[in-house]
Amino acid sequence: MSTLCNNITDKLLSPNFRKSILLHIAFWDVGKDSRKYESAIEAVETLFTMASQSRENEERAHRYVMIAEKIAARMDITLKPTIKRSYCKKCKTLYGSSTQIRLSSKIMTVKCGHCGSIRRIPY
């Protein structure tokens, strides 16, 4: 089972496969009522869960986040707040143990441990 997962993730990491996914998505109908929109939402959520599961391999998680963000942008998908707040908008890495979070006067300040960018989120 793990070799099958490794083969799939290696295929996802290859630039040719990513390019073929993006070209395939470019020709989809962008209608929000279509089955393709629903499958794109499912693909984005799956990629984010795969990214969170592969936190040890930072390059792979970064690639998953990049692909998911491109699919969401192309299909005009609004990401859930839990997904939006789970990664850095600047360097596209998942927040981890080196992330610094501060709560003060109804604002949550999140500092990325990788690039140092700061996000302020009302709560």
N, C-alpha and C positions, 0 to 999 in steps of 0.2 A: 504494500500500500504506500509506503513512504517513497519508494522509487518512482511510483506513478505520480505522486505529488511533486517530487523533485523534477521529473520530466516536464510536467505542466508548468511549473514555475520557471524552469530554465527557458521554456518556449516563450513564456510571457516576457522574460528579460531580453530576449533577442530583439534587436532593432527592426529586423524585417517583419517580425510578427506584429510589433507595435505599429509599424507603418501600415500594415495591411488592415489592422483593426481600425485605425483612424481613417483610412481611405474607404473602408466599408461603411463606417458611420457617416462619412460625408455624403453618401448617397441615400441615406435613410430619409423617410418623411419625418418632418419634425413636429407633426401634429401631436398635441398632448393627449389625444384620445386613442392614439394608436398603440398596438401591441409592442411596437419597437420602443416607444417611450417607456413603457413599463419594464421591458427587458433591460433598457439602459439604466433605469433606476436600480434594478436588481444587480446589474453588473457593477455599478458604482459602489453599492453597499457591500457586495462581495469583495471587491478590491480593497476597501477600507478594512474589512475584517481580516483579510489576508495580510494586509500591512501591519495591523496590530498584533497578529500572531507571529509575524517574523521580525520582531523588534531586535533580535540579536544580529540579524543581517541588515545593517542600516542601508546599504545600497539597494537591496531588494525592496525594503519597505518604502524607500524614497521613490523608486520606480513605480510601485503600485499607486502611491499617492498622486504622482504625476499623470499616470494613465487615467485614473479615476477623475481627476480634475479636468482633463481634456475632454473626456466623455461627457461630463456634467456641463461643461461650457458649450460644447457643440449641440447638445440636446436641450439646452436651456433648463436644466434641472436645478431647483433650489435645494441645496443640501440641508439636512437636518442640523439643528444647532449642536447636537452632540458630536456630529461628524465635523462640523466647522471648527469647533473648539478643541479638536483632538490633534491638530497639526499646525505648524508654523506657516503662515502665509508667505513669508519671505523666502525661506530656504526649503520649504515643502518636506520637512522631516517631522515625524511624530514626536509629540512631547514625551519626555521620559523622566528618568530619575534626576537629571541635571536641570530640569525646568524649575524655575522659581516662581511661586504663586503667592501674591499678597492680597489680602482683603482689607479694604478701607473705604469707609463712607459710600457704600453702595457701588463700589467699582472694584472689580477683580483685575489685578495687574498680573499678566503672565509674561515672564521673560524667558525666551528660548535659550536653552543651554548650549545649543549648537552655534547659532549666529549672533545671539545677543539682542535680537529685535524684541520690542515690547508691544504687547497688545493690551488694550484697556477695554474690558467688557463689563457693561452694567449688569448687576444681578439683583 
